């Protein structure tokens, strides 16, 4: 599968400030924690559609996955496979916490903790986060994790080239 040109450019830009293994490691934890925290918070809001109750969390997850699929079909499908249990777990946790204030507290701890990891990684990298230069990079970040994993596993040579990782071996 080939990535579309916009995705290849954005991925190359993102990869250029994510070379250090420590930065990558903090991102492999921090980004999922941040995404989960957002899904958790958005689980607080619900709306009716077609005689069913939906969460804003599910709506945002669906729109994000559709956006990721539009950028790269293969990575987008994998993102959907990862987002489904993340959404379900966030919705279940919001329900288990039992109150908006407890959900907000959990969100705050997770969100801030995830960002602390991101900035710690960029301290090691010695480069500012891509998100500070281009807000769209926040949408690319989760895809980068999947793309990086695929490249390291020996798949998606086209992405290895876009990411400037030519001959990648498992590190």
N, C-alpha and C positions, 0 to 999 in steps of 0.2 A: 504494500500500500504506500502510496506517495502522499506526503503532507502537502497541504496547499501552500502557496507562496507566502501568504501572510503569516501562517504558523511557522514556516521555516525561518522567516526573518525574525519573528518575535522570539522563537526558541533560541536562535543564534545569539540574539541580544541578551537574553536571560542567562544562557550558558556562559557568556563572556565574563560575568561577575559571580559565577558559581563554579570555580575550578578547584579550590582547596577542599580536600576530603573532609576536613572538620566542618566547613561551611555546609557541604552537602549533607553531612550527618545531622547537623542541627536542623536543616530544612526537612529532612525525611521524618523528623519528629514534629517540628514546629508547624509546618504547613498543615498536616492532617489535624493537629490539635486546634489550629485557628479555624479551619473549615468546620470541624465538629462543633466548636463553640458557637459559630454563626448559625449552624443548623439547629443547635440547642435553643438559642435565643429566639430564632424565628418560629420555633414550635409553639411559642406562647400565643401567637396570633392565628386565628382560625376564620374561615369564611365559608359560606354556603354556596354550592354550585351544583346544579342538577340534583337537588334533594339529598346531597351528601355534604358532610363537613370535611373541609380540607385545611391543611396547615399552610401558612406562608412558607414554612420550611420546605415542604414538598414542592410547592410551586417554584421556588427559587432553585431547588435541586434539579428539577426537570428542565428549566430554562438553561441552567448552567451546562447540563449534560448535552442538551441540543446544541448549544454554542460550541462545546468541545467537539462534538461529532462534526459540526460544520467545518471546523478547523482541520480535523484529521479523523477520518472514520474509525480506524483501528484504535487509536489512543482514546477517542471519544467513547467508544463502546466499553473499553476497559474502565474508563472513568465512571461510566454509568454503573458498571458492576461493583465498583468501589463505593459509589455514592449511595446506592440502595441500602446496604446495611448500615452505613454511617447515618443516613437519614432516620432509619428505623430506630437505631440505638439512641439518637438524640431525642426523638419523639418519646421513646420509652423513658429515658432519663428525666425529661421534663415532667412527664406524668408521675414518675416515682418521687421526684423532689417535692411535688405537691403544692407548691406556691410559686407565684411569679418572683417573689423576693429571693427564694432559694435558687430559682433558675438563673436570675440575674447574677447572683453571687457566683454560682458555678461558671457561668459564661465569663464573668470578669476574671476569675482565677485562670481559666483555660486560655482565654484570649490574650491576657497579659503575659502569661507563661509562654505561650507560643511565640509571641513577639520578642520576648527576652531571648529565646533561643535563636530567632532569626538574626537579631542584632549581634548576639554573641558570635554566630557564624560569620557575619560580615566583618567583625573585628578580626577574626582569624584570616579572612580573605584579604582584608586591607582595602576593600572597595565598598562603596555605598550600595545599598539595596537598589535593584533595578526599578522597583516600585516607586522610588522617589523621583525617578526621571520619567516614568511612563506608567500611569495607573493601570493600564491594560496588563502589565506584567503580573499583577495580582491574580488575574485570570489564567495566565500562562504557568505560574508557579506550580499548581497541582499537576498540570500536564507534564511539566519538566520531570517531576518525580517518576511518573509512569514511563516517559520517554527514556530517561536515564536507566531505569530498570530494564527496559526492553533492549537498549543498546548493550548494556553490560552482559545481558543474557545471550547476546549474539544475534539479536533480531534488529530490524530496522536500520540497515546500513545507511539509508537516506537520512535518517535523523542523526546518526553518528557524524556524518559529514557536516550537516547543518550545525551541530553542536561543537564542531571543531575537535572531535574526539577520534578522528580517523581510525586508527587501529586500537580499539578499546579491548582490554582484557579485564577479567574480573579482578577487582582490587581488594 
